[in-house]
Amino acid sequence: MDDNTTKGDAVTQNDPAGAPRPRHVRPYGDTTGDGMAQLSFTLPVPHGPRADGAAQQLANKMGIDPAMVVHSHPIGTDFTFFVVYGSVTHLVDLDAVRVVERDYPLLPPAEVNAALKRRLRRKLVVVGACIGTDAHTVGIDAILNIKGFAGEKGLEYYRELRVVNLGAQVTVPDLVRRARAEKADAVLVSQVVTQRDAHILNTQEMSAAFREATGAHCPLLIAGGPRFDPLMSAELGVDRVFGRGTTPGEVASYLVHAITERTAVPA
């Protein structure tokens, strides 16, 4: 019998352990496969029955049928915020999902320090900044500052890392100059609040400037922020992209992985 079995529109495949796993899935509400989903949005329509009807029509066009407007609230005089709940008609094909899988192990701080000391015999220098007009340092501080994020201490806590946090609204030329002065092994840039894809344009400008200024000796370039897709690294010209929820330990472990690859002696 083939490993794939079809029943209606559901396809299951066996994982390496032999247990079946679904290929096509729907959202789950009360029962498996009922397709129930909740979403929120704002329309430029004054609050009232007409606004609720417009929200329901939009949800229907998005594949939610039946759609229930379970909450609506005026935002000023000309806008309304909605929460809509209902059953979606769409399936998700898990085999078509494309993501960046972590290709390195997560290491505790002691192992990060030991690996860097063994590999470099000096401290690894990390320069971080929010570039462009972004004044929100919450992202870069969560990774760099010793207080850290999600119960993990930031990179300043690691004995074998020397961290230079330049803060917010740093211009690309200033970042390049400072990174070169500090002999940075890695540069971390954060973009939290952006408009009109400014986070993409700023990061592309940054990567181009570093490669022009440093050539083959370019430091590791890492971008992070909630608007970034980890699949965008090639488009942005950086070595790695971290999205929302990234912890300091993930970044530290990646630095060990990337520096180890860079300094490996060819066979």
JOTAUR-V860495 format. One record per residue. N is the residue number from 1. RES is the residue in three letters. PSI is psi in degrees with one decimal (none if undefined). BURIAL is b if it has 16 or more other ideal C-beta (glycine too) atoms within 10 Angstrom, else e. Layout:
BEGIN
N|RES|PSI|BURIAL  N|RES|PSI|BURIAL
END
This chain:
BEGIN
1|MET|140.4|e  2|ASP|152.9|e  3|ASP|-21.2|e  4|ASN|132.0|e  5|THR|140.2|e  6|THR|134.3|e  7|LYS|103.8|e  8|GLY|-126.4|e  9|ASP|12.2|e  10|ALA|132.4|e  11|VAL|131.9|b  12|THR|147.4|e  13|GLN|151.7|e  14|ASN|134.1|e  15|ASP|174.4|e  16|PRO|-26.3|e  17|ALA|-6.2|e  18|GLY|-8.2|e  19|ALA|136.0|e  20|PRO|142.4|e  21|ARG|143.3|e  22|PRO|146.9|e  23|ARG|-43.1|b  24|HIS|128.6|b  25|VAL|157.0|e  26|ARG|162.6|b  27|PRO|157.6|e  28|TYR|127.3|e  29|GLY|-85.9|e  30|ASP|-36.7|e  31|THR|154.4|e  32|THR|129.1|e  33|GLY|10.6|e  34|ASP|-10.2|e  35|GLY|10.0|b  36|MET|131.8|b  37|ALA|157.2|b  38|GLN|136.5|e  39|LEU|160.7|e  40|SER|150.4|e  41|PHE|170.8|e  42|THR|138.0|e  43|LEU|146.3|b  44|PRO|60.4|e  45|VAL|134.5|b  46|PRO|146.5|e  47|HIS|137.2|b  48|GLY|-177.0|e  49|PRO|-37.9|e  50|ARG|-39.1|e  51|ALA|-43.0|b  52|ASP|-40.9|b  53|GLY|-38.1|e  54|ALA|-40.6|b  55|ALA|-41.1|b  56|GLN|-40.2|b  57|GLN|-43.0|e  58|LEU|-44.1|b  59|ALA|-40.3|b  60|ASN|-42.8|e  61|LYS|-22.1|e  62|MET|2.0|b  63|GLY|13.9|e  64|ILE|112.0|b  65|ASP|117.2|e  66|PRO|153.1|e  67|ALA|134.2|b  68|MET|126.9|e  69|VAL|100.7|b  70|VAL|-12.5|e  71|HIS|135.2|e  72|SER|142.6|b  73|HIS|133.8|e  74|PRO|141.2|e  75|ILE|96.6|e  76|GLY|-152.9|e  77|THR|-18.4|e  78|ASP|7.8|e  79|PHE|151.5|e  80|THR|136.0|b  81|PHE|137.1|b  82|PHE|150.3|b  83|VAL|124.6|e  84|VAL|140.1|b  85|TYR|135.9|b  86|GLY|-174.9|b  87|SER|125.6|b  88|VAL|149.9|b  89|THR|-5.7|e  90|HIS|152.8|e  91|LEU|151.2|b  92|VAL|127.0|e  93|ASP|103.3|e  94|LEU|-26.6|e  95|ASP|-17.2|e  96|ALA|-0.1|e  97|VAL|130.4|e  98|ARG|116.7|e  99|VAL|167.2|e  100|VAL|113.4|e  101|GLU|143.3|e  102|ARG|121.3|e  103|ASP|27.5|e  104|TYR|154.4|e  105|PRO|149.7|e  106|LEU|125.6|e  107|LEU|141.4|b  108|PRO|161.2|e  109|PRO|-39.6|b  110|ALA|-39.1|e  111|GLU|-34.0|e  112|VAL|-49.2|b  113|ASN|-44.6|b  114|ALA|-41.4|e  115|ALA|-42.4|b  116|LEU|-40.5|b  117|LYS|-40.2|e  118|ARG|-37.1|e  119|ARG|-44.6|b  120|LEU|-28.6|e  121|ARG|27.9|e  122|ARG|173.4|e  123|LYS|141.2|b  124|LEU|130.1|b  125|VAL|125.1|b  126|VAL|124.9|b  127|VAL|129.3|b  128|GLY|152.2|b  129|ALA|157.5|b  130|CYS|121.8|b  131|ILE|166.0|b  132|GLY|-146.3|b  133|THR|0.7|e  134|ASP|118.5|b  135|ALA|8.6|e  136|HIS|108.2|b  137|THR|5.5|b  138|VAL|-37.4|e  139|GLY|-51.8|b  140|ILE|-36.0|b  141|ASP|-36.7|b  142|ALA|-32.8|b  143|ILE|-40.0|b  144|LEU|-44.3|b  145|ASN|149.0|b  146|ILE|-28.8|e  147|LYS|-28.6|e  148|GLY|-150.4|b  149|PHE|143.8|b  150|ALA|38.2|e  151|GLY|3.2|e  152|GLU|140.6|b  153|LYS|148.6|b  154|GLY|178.6|b  155|LEU|-23.6|b  156|GLU|-22.1|b  157|TYR|-23.4|b  158|TYR|124.2|b  159|ARG|-33.6|e  160|GLU|16.3|b  161|LEU|136.9|b  162|ARG|116.5|b  163|VAL|130.7|b  164|VAL|108.9|b  165|ASN|110.8|b  166|LEU|-7.3|b  167|GLY|-147.3|e  168|ALA|161.0|b  169|GLN|46.3|e  170|VAL|130.0|b  171|THR|155.2|b  172|VAL|-45.6|b  173|PRO|-40.3|e  174|ASP|-38.5|e  175|LEU|-43.4|b  176|VAL|-46.0|b  177|ARG|-44.5|e  178|ARG|-41.0|b  179|ALA|-40.5|b  180|ARG|-38.8|e  181|ALA|-36.0|e  182|GLU|-5.0|b  183|LYS|52.7|e  184|ALA|135.8|b  185|ASP|-28.2|b  186|ALA|143.9|b  187|VAL|125.2|b  188|LEU|124.9|b  189|VAL|141.2|b  190|SER|139.9|b  191|GLN|113.6|b  192|VAL|-54.5|b  193|VAL|119.0|b  194|THR|160.8|b  195|GLN|146.1|e  196|ARG|43.0|e  197|ASP|29.9|e  198|ALA|-32.6|b  199|HIS|-34.9|b  200|ILE|-48.1|b  201|LEU|-42.0|e  202|ASN|-42.9|b  203|THR|-39.4|b  204|GLN|-40.5|b  205|GLU|-41.7|b  206|MET|-47.1|b  207|SER|-39.6|b  208|ALA|-40.4|e  209|ALA|-40.2|b  210|PHE|-41.9|b  211|ARG|-32.0|e  212|GLU|-38.4|e  213|ALA|-29.0|e  214|THR|-17.1|e  215|GLY|-128.3|e  216|ALA|-12.3|e  217|HIS|28.4|e  218|CYS|134.7|b  219|PRO|167.0|b  220|LEU|130.8|b  221|LEU|122.2|b  222|ILE|130.3|b  223|ALA|147.2|b  224|GLY|151.1|b  225|GLY|160.6|b  226|PRO|-18.5|e  227|ARG|-6.5|e  228|PHE|143.9|b  229|ASP|125.3|e  230|PRO|-18.4|b  231|LEU|-4.6|e  232|MET|6.1|b  233|SER|-43.6|b  234|ALA|-41.7|e  235|GLU|-36.8|e  236|LEU|-17.7|b  237|GLY|25.4|b  238|VAL|167.7|b  239|ASP|-30.4|b  240|ARG|145.9|b  241|VAL|129.4|b  242|PHE|133.1|b  243|GLY|-164.7|b  244|ARG|148.1|e  245|GLY|0.1|e  246|THR|138.7|b  247|THR|159.4|b  248|PRO|-36.9|b  249|GLY|-35.8|b  250|GLU|-42.7|b  251|VAL|-43.9|b  252|ALA|-42.7|b  253|SER|-38.1|b  254|TYR|-40.2|b  255|LEU|-42.9|b  256|VAL|-47.4|b  257|HIS|-49.1|b  258|ALA|-41.3|b  259|ILE|-37.0|b  260|THR|-42.6|e  261|GLU|-39.2|e  262|ARG|-35.3|e  263|THR|4.3|e  264|ALA|140.2|e  265|VAL|124.7|e  266|PRO|142.6|e  267|ALA|none|e
END
